[in-house]
Amino acid sequence: MSMWMLVNCSGCRTPLQLPPGAPSIRCAICHAITHIADPRAAPPPPASTPSYPPPSSHAPPPSPYNHAPPGPPPNAHGRKKAVICGISYRYSRHELKGCINDAKCMRHLLINKFKFPQESILMLTEEETDPYRLPTKHNLKMALFWLVQGCQSGDSLVFHYSGHGSRQRNYNGDEVDGYDETLCPLDFETQGMIVDDEINAAIVRPIPHGVKLHAIIDACHSGTVLDLPFLCRMNRSGQYVWEDHRPRSGVWKGTNGGEVISFSGCDDHQTSADTSALSKITSTGAMTFCFIQAIERGHGATYGSILNSMRSTIRSTGAQAGGNDVVTTLIGMLMTGGSVSGGLKQEPQLTACEPFDVYTKPFSL
């Protein structure tokens, strides 16, 4: 496996990860292009100490695209960084009502519950005025690159996505179900979707020892959208087994020693609801709402308690279609594919780079 190298931006001196063999790289902050005469001559990343730009009296102001929070090396608890993406596809036939609300709610949760610094959270929505923060394919891929860039032991990273997801035929035999899962950026109809293989290569495989990354993916067909090697198959009683989803080809889908765990809105063959029924106030993604609710209602002690809480909320809401609450009937229809009597049910999923005991491993971001 090729080693990614760190080079300082020729403009703002921010450390950048240089893909193997690349002759140049464009900085996401100042957009300067740094040319490398011979990529093999670039200094390798240090073994233990992080690389920081040299002190300067003319240092640029703190930017969410830079290492966050800015300043001296991280303390024992590490740094916290997040990419939050909510896409409404407004004015299109694909429009979703709740995804930008999901993004705002997740940002609030990370700042107030898990003490993420505001400047360390990169928001990608259609409401952003900065063109580099619109949730286009290019911007989303750059944001994922920024998320893991320069991460060190002790860091905690979060990727939250609320929007459309899809699947497409896989022809190399790497997928258990024969399909690649995908995310649909704002411009997916012209620029294409982001495939699970790309997501895995961007934010799973580079994660080094001591770093943890959590993904919360509220999209259709999102069960294994990070292509993580193991899926927690849980029944309605809370009993579970870990399914091995490692490719038969032997391609490595794990990390570089770090920890990656993903909560997703549904199984690979299911769809996720975008509805006003759960909050009863405004539209949200069902999965995002249930995840935040599990945390706020005290069910966030372990991964198993969160997953059980999310599933029981969705299941009970969908099962009460005969009750007096009209809103309950609506979500019952949404959760069963438009029919109260039956259809595909939405079941949040948990995937990870390694199996673990979901009822004893503490959850933290």
DOBA-271727 format. One line per field, with one value per residue (C-alpha): residue number from 1; residue in three letters; chain; x, y, z. Coordinates in Angstrom, 2 decimals, decimal comma, padded with zeros to 5 digits. Example, Ala and Ser with C-alpha at 12.3 -4.5 7.8 and 13.67 -1.06 7.14 Angstrom:
k	1;2
r	ala;ser
c	A;A
x	012,30;013,67
y	-004,50;-001,06
z	007,80;007,14
END
This chain:
k	1;2;3;4;5;6;7;8;9;10;11;12;13;14;15;16;17;18;19;20;21;22;23;24;25;26;27;28;29;30;31;32;33;34;35;36;37;38;39;40;41;42;43;44;45;46;47;48;49;50;51;52;53;54;55;56;57;58;59;60;61;62;63;64;65;66;67;68;69;70;71;72;73;74;75;76;77;78;79;80;81;82;83;84;85;86;87;88;89;90;91;92;93;94;95;96;97;98;99;100;101;102;103;104;105;106;107;108;109;110;111;112;113;114;115;116;117;118;119;120;121;122;123;124;125;126;127;128;129;130;131;132;133;134;135;136;137;138;139;140;141;142;143;144;145;146;147;148;149;150;151;152;153;154;155;156;157;158;159;160;161;162;163;164;165;166;167;168;169;170;171;172;173;174;175;176;177;178;179;180;181;182;183;184;185;186;187;188;189;190;191;192;193;194;195;196;197;198;199;200;201;202;203;204;205;206;207;208;209;210;211;212;213;214;215;216;217;218;219;220;221;222;223;224;225;226;227;228;229;230;231;232;233;234;235;236;237;238;239;240;241;242;243;244;245;246;247;248;249;250;251;252;253;254;255;256;257;258;259;260;261;262;263;264;265;266;267;268;269;270;271;272;273;274;275;276;277;278;279;280;281;282;283;284;285;286;287;288;289;290;291;292;293;294;295;296;297;298;299;300;301;302;303;304;305;306;307;308;309;310;311;312;313;314;315;316;317;318;319;320;321;322;323;324;325;326;327;328;329;330;331;332;333;334;335;336;337;338;339;340;341;342;343;344;345;346;347;348;349;350;351;352;353;354;355;356;357;358;359;360;361;362;363;364;365
r	met;ser;met;trp;met;leu;val;asn;cys;ser;gly;cys;arg;thr;pro;leu;gln;leu;pro;pro;gly;ala;pro;ser;ile;arg;cys;ala;ile;cys;his;ala;ile;thr;his;ile;ala;asp;pro;arg;ala;ala;pro;pro;pro;pro;ala;ser;thr;pro;ser;tyr;pro;pro;pro;ser;ser;his;ala;pro;pro;pro;ser;pro;tyr;asn;his;ala;pro;pro;gly;pro;pro;pro;asn;ala;his;gly;arg;lys;lys;ala;val;ile;cys;gly;ile;ser;tyr;arg;tyr;ser;arg;his;glu;leu;lys;gly;cys;ile;asn;asp;ala;lys;cys;met;arg;his;leu;leu;ile;asn;lys;phe;lys;phe;pro;gln;glu;ser;ile;leu;met;leu;thr;glu;glu;glu;thr;asp;pro;tyr;arg;leu;pro;thr;lys;his;asn;leu;lys;met;ala;leu;phe;trp;leu;val;gln;gly;cys;gln;ser;gly;asp;ser;leu;val;phe;his;tyr;ser;gly;his;gly;ser;arg;gln;arg;asn;tyr;asn;gly;asp;glu;val;asp;gly;tyr;asp;glu;thr;leu;cys;pro;leu;asp;phe;glu;thr;gln;gly;met;ile;val;asp;asp;glu;ile;asn;ala;ala;ile;val;arg;pro;ile;pro;his;gly;val;lys;leu;his;ala;ile;ile;asp;ala;cys;his;ser;gly;thr;val;leu;asp;leu;pro;phe;leu;cys;arg;met;asn;arg;ser;gly;gln;tyr;val;trp;glu;asp;his;arg;pro;arg;ser;gly;val;trp;lys;gly;thr;asn;gly;gly;glu;val;ile;ser;phe;ser;gly;cys;asp;asp;his;gln;thr;ser;ala;asp;thr;ser;ala;leu;ser;lys;ile;thr;ser;thr;gly;ala;met;thr;phe;cys;phe;ile;gln;ala;ile;glu;arg;gly;his;gly;ala;thr;tyr;gly;ser;ile;leu;asn;ser;met;arg;ser;thr;ile;arg;ser;thr;gly;ala;gln;ala;gly;gly;asn;asp;val;val;thr;thr;leu;ile;gly;met;leu;met;thr;gly;gly;ser;val;ser;gly;gly;leu;lys;gln;glu;pro;gln;leu;thr;ala;cys;glu;pro;phe;asp;val;tyr;thr;lys;pro;phe;ser;leu
c	A;A;A;A;A;A;A;A;A;A;A;A;A;A;A;A;A;A;A;A;A;A;A;A;A;A;A;A;A;A;A;A;A;A;A;A;A;A;A;A;A;A;A;A;A;A;A;A;A;A;A;A;A;A;A;A;A;A;A;A;A;A;A;A;A;A;A;A;A;A;A;A;A;A;A;A;A;A;A;A;A;A;A;A;A;A;A;A;A;A;A;A;A;A;A;A;A;A;A;A;A;A;A;A;A;A;A;A;A;A;A;A;A;A;A;A;A;A;A;A;A;A;A;A;A;A;A;A;A;A;A;A;A;A;A;A;A;A;A;A;A;A;A;A;A;A;A;A;A;A;A;A;A;A;A;A;A;A;A;A;A;A;A;A;A;A;A;A;A;A;A;A;A;A;A;A;A;A;A;A;A;A;A;A;A;A;A;A;A;A;A;A;A;A;A;A;A;A;A;A;A;A;A;A;A;A;A;A;A;A;A;A;A;A;A;A;A;A;A;A;A;A;A;A;A;A;A;A;A;A;A;A;A;A;A;A;A;A;A;A;A;A;A;A;A;A;A;A;A;A;A;A;A;A;A;A;A;A;A;A;A;A;A;A;A;A;A;A;A;A;A;A;A;A;A;A;A;A;A;A;A;A;A;A;A;A;A;A;A;A;A;A;A;A;A;A;A;A;A;A;A;A;A;A;A;A;A;A;A;A;A;A;A;A;A;A;A;A;A;A;A;A;A;A;A;A;A;A;A;A;A;A;A;A;A;A;A;A;A;A;A;A;A;A;A;A;A;A;A;A;A;A;A;A;A;A;A;A;A;A;A;A;A;A;A
x	000,00;001,48;002,46;000,68;003,09;002,75;003,83;003,30;001,12;003,25;000,68;-000,57;001,82;-001,01;000,15;-001,43;-001,58;-000,02;-001,49;001,18;002,87;001,02;003,18;001,13;-001,74;-004,26;-004,93;-008,58;-007,96;-006,06;-006,35;-002,61;-001,06;002,02;004,27;006,43;009,54;009,76;007,02;009,46;011,53;008,62;009,16;007,21;004,74;006,45;006,07;004,68;004,56;002,08;003,27;002,30;002,91;005,83;004,79;004,22;003,16;001,05;-000,76;-004,13;-007,27;-008,61;-010,49;-012,74;-010,71;-007,57;-006,68;-009,26;-009,11;-006,03;-003,11;-000,65;-000,48;-003,60;-003,99;-004,42;-008,05;-007,21;-008,98;-012,51;-013,48;-016,71;-018,14;-021,92;-023,69;-027,42;-028,85;-032,43;-032,11;-034,55;-036,32;-035,73;-037,94;-035,70;-036,44;-036,21;-037,66;-035,73;-032,06;-030,90;-032,76;-030,90;-027,59;-028,45;-029,65;-026,49;-024,31;-026,18;-025,72;-021,97;-021,36;-023,54;-023,43;-020,03;-018,13;-016,99;-015,56;-017,75;-014,77;-013,99;-017,33;-017,56;-021,16;-022,14;-025,70;-027,46;-027,90;-024,16;-023,07;-019,49;-019,46;-016,90;-019,46;-022,23;-022,73;-021,44;-019,52;-016,19;-016,80;-018,00;-014,95;-012,67;-014,46;-013,89;-010,24;-010,03;-011,69;-008,93;-006,03;-003,36;-005,31;-003,32;-003,82;-006,54;-008,55;-012,31;-013,83;-017,48;-019,10;-022,85;-024,74;-028,45;-029,61;-030,29;-028,48;-028,63;-026,97;-025,46;-024,31;-020,88;-018,93;-015,69;-017,22;-016,32;-019,92;-021,80;-025,11;-023,67;-024,24;-022,15;-023,92;-023,67;-024,26;-025,90;-024,32;-026,25;-024,97;-025,11;-027,20;-024,35;-021,26;-022,23;-022,60;-019,93;-019,43;-018,79;-015,34;-014,38;-015,74;-013,83;-010,60;-011,10;-012,09;-011,64;-008,32;-006,23;-007,37;-004,26;-003,95;-005,56;-007,97;-011,69;-014,19;-017,95;-020,23;-023,96;-025,51;-029,21;-029,82;-031,49;-029,47;-026,90;-026,25;-022,71;-022,02;-018,61;-017,74;-016,67;-015,70;-018,26;-022,02;-023,91;-026,99;-029,43;-032,89;-035,89;-034,91;-031,57;-029,56;-026,89;-024,12;-021,37;-021,52;-018,23;-018,43;-014,76;-014,37;-013,53;-010,84;-008,87;-009,00;-008,41;-011,45;-010,29;-008,32;-004,64;-004,90;-007,65;-011,32;-014,27;-017,89;-020,96;-024,65;-026,80;-030,48;-031,37;-030,14;-028,65;-031,94;-034,13;-035,17;-035,01;-037,94;-037,88;-040,83;-042,42;-044,05;-041,35;-040,59;-044,21;-042,81;-040,64;-039,32;-036,33;-034,72;-036,19;-032,75;-031,16;-034,10;-033,97;-030,18;-030,34;-033,35;-031,51;-028,64;-030,88;-033,09;-030,15;-029,83;-026,38;-024,25;-023,30;-023,58;-026,12;-028,34;-028,32;-029,11;-031,91;-033,41;-033,35;-034,91;-037,62;-038,63;-039,00;-040,62;-043,16;-044,06;-044,63;-046,61;-049,08;-050,78;-054,16;-053,87;-055,62;-052,63;-052,89;-049,17;-048,41;-050,50;-048,52;-045,14;-046,56;-047,23;-043,81;-042,01;-043,84;-043,26;-046,58;-048,87;-049,92;-050,33;-046,80;-043,72;-040,07;-039,32;-036,49;-034,00;-030,97;-027,69;-024,31;-021,08;-017,48;-013,89;-013,69;-016,33;-016,93;-019,42;-022,06;-023,50;-020,26;-018,30;-019,00;-020,19;-018,48;-017,71
y	000,00;003,38;005,88;009,26;012,14;015,52;018,69;022,27;024,46;026,98;029,68;029,34;026,60;024,27;020,62;018,77;015,04;014,32;011,34;008,86;009,97;013,30;016,09;018,88;019,54;022,39;023,76;023,81;026,93;029,43;027,48;027,81;025,00;023,41;021,72;018,76;018,18;014,55;013,16;010,59;013,45;014,79;014,23;011,31;012,00;012,05;008,96;010,62;014,40;016,32;018,66;022,29;025,38;027,48;030,36;033,57;037,06;037,10;033,84;033,58;033,72;030,40;028,58;025,51;024,11;024,19;021,86;022,54;023,92;025,92;026,42;024,21;020,42;018,61;017,73;014,20;014,17;015,08;017,32;017,07;017,66;017,06;017,26;017,66;017,43;018,03;018,17;019,17;019,06;021,97;022,91;019,39;016,33;014,74;017,40;016,39;018,52;017,45;017,14;020,68;020,50;017,24;019,00;021,87;019,48;017,38;020,49;021,56;018,11;018,00;021,49;021,31;017,64;016,50;019,83;020,07;023,56;025,49;026,25;022,54;021,72;022,05;022,45;021,58;022,62;024,63;027,44;028,13;031,29;030,10;028,20;025,78;024,73;023,78;019,98;019,26;016,09;017,91;019,84;016,76;014,75;017,63;017,88;014,19;014,65;017,61;015,58;012,98;015,19;015,44;013,45;012,25;009,77;010,99;012,77;012,21;012,68;012,69;012,51;013,09;012,87;013,42;013,17;010,72;007,41;004,80;001,61;000,39;-002,93;-004,10;-006,19;-006,96;-009,31;-007,15;-006,74;-009,48;-008,38;-007,61;-003,84;-000,80;001,65;005,34;008,86;011,40;014,88;017,94;017,64;013,83;013,92;015,61;014,70;011,25;009,64;008,93;005,16;003,29;002,26;005,95;006,74;003,82;004,93;008,54;008,22;004,60;003,27;006,35;006,37;005,72;004,11;006,10;008,01;007,24;008,22;007,93;008,17;008,84;008,26;009,09;007,90;005,12;001,91;003,15;000,01;-000,59;002,72;003,02;-000,49;-001,45;-005,12;-006,07;-005,52;-006,00;-008,08;-007,52;-009,04;-007,47;-008,97;-007,17;-010,33;-009,86;-011,47;-009,78;-010,57;-010,70;-008,44;-008,56;-008,88;-012,31;-010,66;-009,86;-006,09;-004,37;-002,35;-001,72;001,14;001,92;000,95;003,37;002,83;003,53;002,85;003,81;004,19;004,15;004,78;001,39;-001,84;-001,87;-002,98;-000,52;003,11;005,86;008,15;011,95;012,99;015,48;012,69;012,02;015,55;016,65;020,14;020,08;017,64;015,49;012,30;009,50;008,08;011,40;012,20;008,80;008,98;012,40;011,35;008,23;010,43;013,05;010,49;008,81;005,78;006,75;004,72;001,97;001,31;-001,42;000,85;003,50;001,03;-000,58;002,80;003,96;000,73;000,60;004,23;003,61;000,21;001,35;004,45;002,41;-000,26;002,15;002,96;002,11;004,59;007,90;009,98;010,95;011,70;008,15;006,80;008,92;007,63;004,12;004,51;006,05;003,28;000,54;001,92;003,80;001,14;000,59;-003,11;-003,93;-003,16;-002,47;-001,47;000,88;-000,68;001,37;-000,52;-000,57;-001,40;-001,33;-001,99;-004,68;-006,68;-005,70;-006,23;-003,59;-003,74;-003,14;-000,79;002,80;005,26;008,61;011,19
z	000,00;-001,04;001,66;001,60;002,23;003,92;002,15;003,23;001,01;-000,89;-000,09;003,50;004,74;005,77;005,76;002,83;002,15;-001,22;-003,09;-004,21;-007,43;-007,69;-009,20;-007,56;-005,15;-004,79;-001,29;-000,19;001,92;-000,25;-003,55;-004,23;-006,27;-004,75;-007,30;-006,28;-008,39;-007,29;-005,03;-003,66;-002,22;-000,15;003,59;005,05;007,86;011,27;013,45;016,57;016,48;014,33;011,61;012,08;009,98;011,28;013,57;011,70;012,68;009,53;010,18;008,42;010,58;011,86;009,13;009,36;006,46;008,62;011,48;014,15;016,69;015,60;017,93;019,80;019,59;020,84;024,50;025,79;024,69;021,10;018,63;017,35;013,71;011,83;008,33;008,27;004,91;004,38;000,86;000,02;-003,82;-003,83;-007,05;-008,37;-008,58;-005,94;-003,29;000,38;003,16;006,24;005,35;006,11;009,41;010,09;009,49;011,85;014,56;014,30;014,51;017,66;019,20;018,48;019,87;022,97;023,94;022,72;022,94;019,32;018,67;016,23;014,02;013,70;012,05;008,28;007,07;003,49;002,62;-000,07;002,47;002,59;000,75;000,21;-003,13;-001,68;000,95;-001,41;-001,24;-004,74;-005,53;-005,65;-002,42;-000,53;-001,59;-000,59;002,78;003,47;002,55;004,98;007,74;007,97;006,88;009,57;012,15;015,15;017,96;020,32;017,61;017,22;013,76;012,69;009,25;009,12;005,83;005,24;001,65;-001,14;-001,36;-004,08;-005,27;-008,51;-009,85;-008,68;-011,17;-009,32;-006,76;-003,74;-002,52;-000,66;-002,22;-005,67;-005,37;-004,54;-002,23;-003,14;-001,85;-004,16;-004,00;-005,14;-008,71;-008,97;-012,18;-014,06;-012,00;-010,79;-007,38;-004,77;-004,51;-001,26;-002,51;-002,78;000,68;002,18;000,51;001,65;005,32;006,43;005,17;006,16;009,84;011,99;015,41;018,21;015,96;015,93;013,25;013,53;010,51;010,82;007,40;006,91;003,36;001,42;000,84;003,36;005,43;004,19;002,44;004,15;002,96;006,48;006,90;009,60;009,97;013,24;012,34;015,21;015,67;017,39;020,73;020,64;019,98;017,36;015,35;013,36;009,64;007,78;004,71;003,79;000,00;-001,35;-003,48;-000,34;-000,91;002,44;003,60;007,17;008,68;009,13;012,80;013,87;014,66;012,35;013,31;011,30;012,10;008,97;008,36;006,91;005,38;001,88;000,30;002,25;001,93;004,59;005,40;005,21;007,35;009,76;011,73;014,29;015,46;014,88;014,28;011,19;008,61;009,58;008,45;010,57;011,34;012,36;014,62;016,32;016,78;018,45;020,52;021,76;022,98;024,59;026,35;028,04;025,77;024,54;026,97;024,49;020,77;021,45;023,54;020,80;018,03;020,06;020,92;017,29;016,03;018,68;018,02;014,29;014,78;017,37;015,40;012,28;014,15;015,73;012,46;013,94;016,81;017,31;016,18;012,52;012,47;013,62;010,76;008,32;009,45;009,53;005,81;005,19;007,04;005,15;001,68;001,40;002,80;006,40;005,76;004,68;002,62;003,27;006,85;007,81;010,22;011,28;010,94;012,67;010,82;012,04;011,10;013,81;015,73;019,37;022,20;021,45;024,98;026,87;024,57;025,73;023,08;022,84;020,17
END
